[in-house]
Amino acid sequence: MERLHKFLAEAGLGSRRKCESLITSGRVSIDGKRVTKLGQMVDPARNSISCDGESIKRQKKIYFLVNKPRGYVCTNVAHSNDPRAIDLLNYIEQRVYTVGRLDKDSEGLIIITNDGELANLLSHPRYGVEKTYLVVVKGRVSDATIRVLKRGIWISEGKASPASVKIISRRSKHSTLEIGLKEGKNREIRRILAKIDHPVISLKRTKIGPLKMHYSLRVGKYRALSKEEVESLYALAVSC
């Protein structure tokens, strides 16, 4: 026996939090009976489980590292007017989804998988897996401004404090920064930089935990993660 939301996540319907939402919104049924309460236990070998009327079966876990182009969105909504990051993958039968979000105007590394447990570990702020970004902003960023960023900037959700900030280059009209985040609020980097009058020109995620951007992974391309890479992501999340 196992919890229903855990089974749904491992079947590729999304992170555990997403699967909890599917349950509470009444979209999941067990043996033809709709369930809305969390904590339900199921036996996948004996129970018939469905979501939106479609039978759900456990899937083989798959993992891909993708170099997302600008203009692509990290959503599974089929009627999105924008191209989806998951559509970059060819000939994938499993239900997959992006781990966390990288906004439409940004590019760089994302993980696409059907492993709900890993998605939860990498996305939840509690585990603090660091992501690194290369950011080009308008204006010359001063040392004083870097100190302000490191102390944290207040936004609507609270204080946003980057894990690290480093100047890569700076000129009169634009500067390039490397910023590390351990918990990413919605469009956090763009928002905090706009508040200190250095709006973002371009933003690229270059690292997720131990996974780094490599020149061989061109924009719009992807590769499967090795067993060792997946194990290193789990180990990092658990140790954070």
N, C-alpha and C positions, 0 to 999 in steps of 0.2 A: 504494500500500500504506500501511496505517496500523496503529497498535497497536490490539489488540482492545478494551482497556478504554476507550480514547478513543472508538472507534466506538460502544460501548454507551452511554457517557455522552451523546454527541451524539444518540443515538436515544431519549433520555429515560428511561433506566433508573436514573438517579441520578448522584451525583457520581462522579468518577473513583475515589475510594477505595471507594465503595459497589460500583462495577462490578468493581474488583479482587477484592472479597470474593465477588461472584457467581461469578467465574471460579474462584477457589481452592476454593470450596465445591462445584465440579462441576456447576453449574447451566447452564453455557453449552456449546453445541456448534457446531462448524464442519463443514459438509458431513456432518452426522449423527454426527460423532465428538466425544465429550465432551473438553473441555480443562480442565486444572486449573492449568497453569503460566502465570505472567505473562510478558509480553514477546512473546506470539504476534502475528504480523503477519497482517492480512487484507486482501483486496480486496473491498469490499462489492459491486462490480459483478459479481464472478465467484463469490465464496463465498456459500453459504447459511448464515446465522448465526441461531441460535435460543437462547432462554433459557426454561428450564422447558417446552421443547417448542413454544414459540410463536415464529414467525418474526419477526425483528427487522429493521426498515427505518429508515433515517435520516428524521428528522422536521424540519419547519420549526420554527425556534427561536421560542419565544414567551416573553414576560416580563410578569408582573403584580405590582403592589404591592397588598398586602392588609392591611386593618386587622382583625387577628384578634381575635375576642371571647374572653373567658374561657371556659373549658370545652372549647375545641377543642384538639386535639393535632396536632403536626407530625409525622405519620407517614403512610406509604402502606399500612400493614397493613390489609387489607380487613376483617378480623374484629375490629378494634378496637371496644371497647364505647363509646368516646367519639366524638363527631363529629370529623371530620378537617378541617383547614384547607383541604385541596385540594378538599373537597366544596363549599366556598363558591363555586367557579368553575362557571359554567353553560355547557353546550354546548361543552366543550373535548374534542376528540378525541385530542389528543396525551397521552402519558404525562408527567405533570408531578410535581414534588416541591418541598418547601420548601427554601430555602437556609438551612442551619443549623436551630437549634431555638429555639422560644420556648415555655416550659413551659405546661402546661395551665391553671395558675392565673394566667397573665400575659396581657396583651393588647397590641395595638399592631402596628407595622409588621413584615411579613415579605415576602420575595420568593418567588414561586412561578414556576418556569420548567422547561424541559427542556434547558437549556444547562449541560451538565456542567462545561465549562471555567470559566464564570463562577461556578458554585456552588463550585468548588474555590478560586477566587481569593478569594471573599468569606468562605468558611468557615475556610480554613486559617490557623492562628495566624501562620504565617510572613509573611503579607501584611499583617496588622495593620489591616484596614479597621475603623474605629471605628463602634460602635453606641452610641446614647445612650438612656438610660432615665430616666423620671420615676418616682421611688419614694417612696411614703408609708410611714413607719415609726412604730412605737410609741415614745413618749417624746420628750423634748427633746434633740436632738443638739448636743453642745457643740463649740466650736472645737477643743478638744483631741482629741475623737473624730475629727473630720475629718482632723486631722494624722495620727492613727493609720491611718486608712483610706488616705490617700495614701502612707504608707510601705509598706503592704501587710499582708495578713492571711494567716497560714499555714493552709492546709486540707490535706486528705489528698493532693492531687495536687501540692502545693508552695505557693509563695507567690503569692497572688492580689493583683495591684496594679492598681487602676483607673487608666485613662489620665487621668481627671479626676473631681473630686468638687466639687460646689457646693451650698450651702444655698439653697433657694428660699424656704422659710418654716419657722418652728419655733414650736411652742407647748408648753405643759406636757405635753399628752397625745400629741401626734404632730408629726412634722416631715416636710417634703417636700424630697427631695434630687434633684439631677440628676447622674447617674453615667455616665461614658463608659468603655466597654471595648473593647480592641483584640483580646483573645483571650478568648472566653467559655467557661469551664469549666462543667460541668453545674450549673445552678442557682446559679451563682457569687455573684450579688448577694444572693440570699436567705441563702446560707450564711455569707458574710462579715459580713453585718449581724446575723445571729443570734448570731454569736460575740462581738459587742461589745454584746449585750443591747439591740438595736434591731430586733426582728423586723419583717418586711415586712407591711404591711397591704394594699398594692396596688402593682403594678408594670406600667408601660406603656413599650414601646419607641417612642420618638418620632422616631428618626433612624437611617438606615443610610447611612453615607458622606454623599453629597450629597443624599440623599432625605429629606425632612422630612414629618412629620405635618401634614396640612392639614385644616381643619374640614370641607371638602367630602367628604372620604373618611370616611364614617360607619362605625361599628363593624359589621363583618360584610360590608362592601362592598369592591370592588376596582376597579382601573383598569389598563389596559395601560401599560407604560413606553414612552416615546418612544425613537426611535433615538438621540437625543442623550443621554438619561438612561442608556441601556445603555452607550454609548461612555464616558460620564463614570465609570461604575462600573469598567469595564475600565481606564481611564486611572488612576484612583485606586489600584486594587489593584496595578498594575504599578509605580506610583511609591512605594508604601509600603515 
